[in-house]
Amino acid sequence: MNPTQRSRLTLSFIVGQNEFGENVTKSKTFNNIKGAATDEALTDVVEAFIALIEHPLADATRLNSYSLM
């Protein structure tokens, strides 16, 4: 594991539909997630959030970034 790894967790929720019947989403991004956090731990966090939010989850994404130098 790279000690300079940084992660970001983005949750997208379906908040409605537009006039064409397509889903409208809103996102919430959590920065400064520990790089050592496992995917399973983040999945547990996502499941806890969706239990609290009234809108259905559309997507949950983890983005890792690393320093090359």
Secondary structure, 3 states (H helix, E strand, C coil): CCCCCEEEEEEEEEEEECCCCCEEEEEEEEEEEECCCCHHHHHHHHHHHHHHCCCCEEEEEEEEECCCC
